[in-house]
Amino acid sequence: MAEIFPVLIILLFTVTLVRNWHMGDITTFETNSCDERKTEGIICYSCSVVAVCILIQQQWHTIPIEECDTLGGFYCNVNAGKCSNASGPCNPIGYERNFVCTSTGIFPDPYDCQVYHMCYQSGNSFGAINVECGGNSAYSVATGDCSITIDHHVCREHQFRCENVGDRAAWPGNPNIFYVCKAEVQEDGRRVLYPALYRCGPSEHFINRECRLTDSETHPTLPPDNEC
């Protein structure tokens, strides 16, 4: 009984926080399950709740630690390890899985290294199937699968730089993919820059701010588009 008591205290504390924070009203986007990830550290219980993963008696528990001021433009941001008004999976849009497909194929998530998006054509528009790598694995844009871990540098720093609207560059690891920086004004009046991902045509790389045909003998082979 003495061993079970600490676990019950933590679970009751977690349930109390969840009830007080009206979890049913929170939009889920940058979310993770500690039980699935099986690593310690900060995660997003939802876009508005920061949580921490703790191993207790060989079971992973998700413990909320901070509620974000979403009305003030602050959302859970794993890279920052706290509530932040910086761009991230929940910001600027803050809606569930807000990745916008611009063509068919597989794209990395600009903010969450454990997520990738399978884009398919649906009539005159595009839809997305959002896939999350399991455990501590992360998506490699170079190989097109979950072959790296969350300790990789792509999980520790953004793979894009948006300083001005219209900034654009090839995506590191796969120059067939590139990003263009766009701006969106939030309800609170803040202007947020974020990257929109695109893909060049077959046998093209994004070089000097445009898609150019490449010589397969002088450029590395890219992973297949894996179009849906």
N, C-alpha and C positions, 0 to 999 in steps of 0.2 A: 504493500500500500504506500510505503514511503517513497518508492520509486515512481509510482504513478502520479502522486500528488503534484509534483512540479509541472508535469505535462498538462494536467487538468487546469492548473492556474493559468498557464500560457494560452491554452485553448479558450478559456473563459474570457481572458483579456482580449484575445483576437476577435471573438464573437461580439464583445461589447463595442470595440472600435468599429467593426463593420456595421453594426446596427446604428450607432451614433452618426455614421457618415453616409447613411442612406445609400448603400451600395446599389440598390435597384435603380437609382437615378443616374448612375455613372456609365458613360459610354466606354466600352472596352476597345482598346486598340493595341497599345504597346503592352501586352500582357503576357505573363509567363506563369507556368505552374512549377513551383519548387519541387514537387514530387516528380515531375517529368524531367526537369533540368538537372536535379541532383547535384548542384554545386552551391556553395555558400555565396552570399553577396546580395546586392541591391537588385530588385526587379520592380516592375510596375504591376501592381495588383489590378489597376485600371489606369486610365489616363489621368485620373485625379487622385490616386492614392499610391504613395510610395511604400514599398514593403521590403522586408529582408528575409532571406532564406536561412533557416537554422536547422541543423540536424540534431534531433532529440530522440534518444533510444532507437537509433537506426531508422528513423522516419523523418522526412523533410517536412518542415512546417513553414507556412507563409504568415509572417507577422507584420501587419500594417504599422508604419511608423510616422507617416506624415500625410496630411490631406492638403492638396494643392488648391490655390486660389484660382480656379479656372476662369472666373469672371474677370479677374485681373490679368489674365493671359498667361498664367503659370500652369504647366502640365508636368506630369511625371516624365523624367528624362534619365534613362539608365546611364548614358554616357556622362552626364553631369552628376549622377548619383543622388539626385534630389529633385524637388520641384524647380522648374526652370522656365523662363520665357524665351529661351533659345530655341532655334528650329530643331525639330525632332519628329518621331513617328506620330506624336499627338499634336504637333504644332507645325504648320500654321492652321491646318483644317480642324484637327481634333475629332474627326469622325472615324468610325471603325474601318480599319484597313483602307486608308485613303489613297493608296497608290493608284495612279491613273495610267492605264496602258495606252501607248501611242502606236503600237504595232504588235504583231504576234511574236511569240518567242518567250524566252525566260530572262527576267531581269532581277538584279540584286535589289534588296531594299536599301535605300540611301542611308537609313538610320539604324536599322536593326540587322546586325550581321548574321543572325540566326534565321532570318526570313528571306525567302525569295518569292517571286511572283511569276506564275505561268499565265501569260496573256493569250487570249484567243479572240477570234473575230465572232461577233454576234450581230448579224444583220449589218447595219451601217456603222456600228460602234464596236468597242472592244470590252471584253470582260476579263476579270482576273481571278485566278485560283491562288490563294495565298498559302504557302507551304512553310512550315517551321521545322528547322533541323532539331532533332531530338537531343536530349542530354546536354553535354557541353560542346557539341559539334556546331560548326558554323558553315555558312555557304561560301564556297570558293568560286568567284567569277571566272577564274582561269581554267578550272576543270569542269565547272557546271554541276557540281554536286556538293554535298555536305562533308567535305574531306579535310577541313581545318577545324581548329578548336577556338573557343572564345578567348584564348590567350594570344591569338594571332593579332598582328598590328591592325588589321582591318576592323577589329572589334574595339580597338582602343582609340581610334581617331577617324574622323570623317574622311571619306575618299573623294570629297569634292570641296571646292572653294567658291563660295558665292559672296562676292564683295559688291558687285554691281549687277543690275538687271542686264541680261544678255550675255553675261560671262558664260563661256562654254569650253568644254575640254573633253578629251577621251576619258572613259572610265578606266582607272588603273586595273591592269590585269586582263582587260579585253577591249582593245581599241575599236572593235566593231560597235561597241555601245558608247554613247556620249551623253552628256547632260547639258541642259541650258538653264540658267538661273532665271527664275521668275519672281514676281512680287505679289503679295496679297495683303490687303489691309484688313486687320482684325476688327471685331466689333468695338474694341476699346480704342481704336484709332492707330494702333501700332502697325507698322509696315514690316512684314517679314519676308525675307528672301529664302527661297528654297529651290532645290534642283528638280527638274523634270527630265526623265530618262527617255532616250530615243535610240534607235538602232539604224546603222548604215545598211546599205544594200549588201547582197552577197559579194564576197571578195573585196569589200571596201573597209578601210580604216579611217577613223576620224583624225586627220592630220592638218595642222595649221588652220584650225577652225572650220574645216569642211571635210566631207566624206570623199575619199579618193580611192581609186582602184589600186590594189597592191600587188606586188610580185611575190608569189608564194615561196620563191626561192630565197628571198631576202627578209621575209617576215615569218614569225612563228605561226604555227597552225592554231587556229582558234577552236574552242569547243563548239560542237554543233548548236544550231539555233534551238533545237528541240521544240519546234513549233507545234502547237496543239492542234 
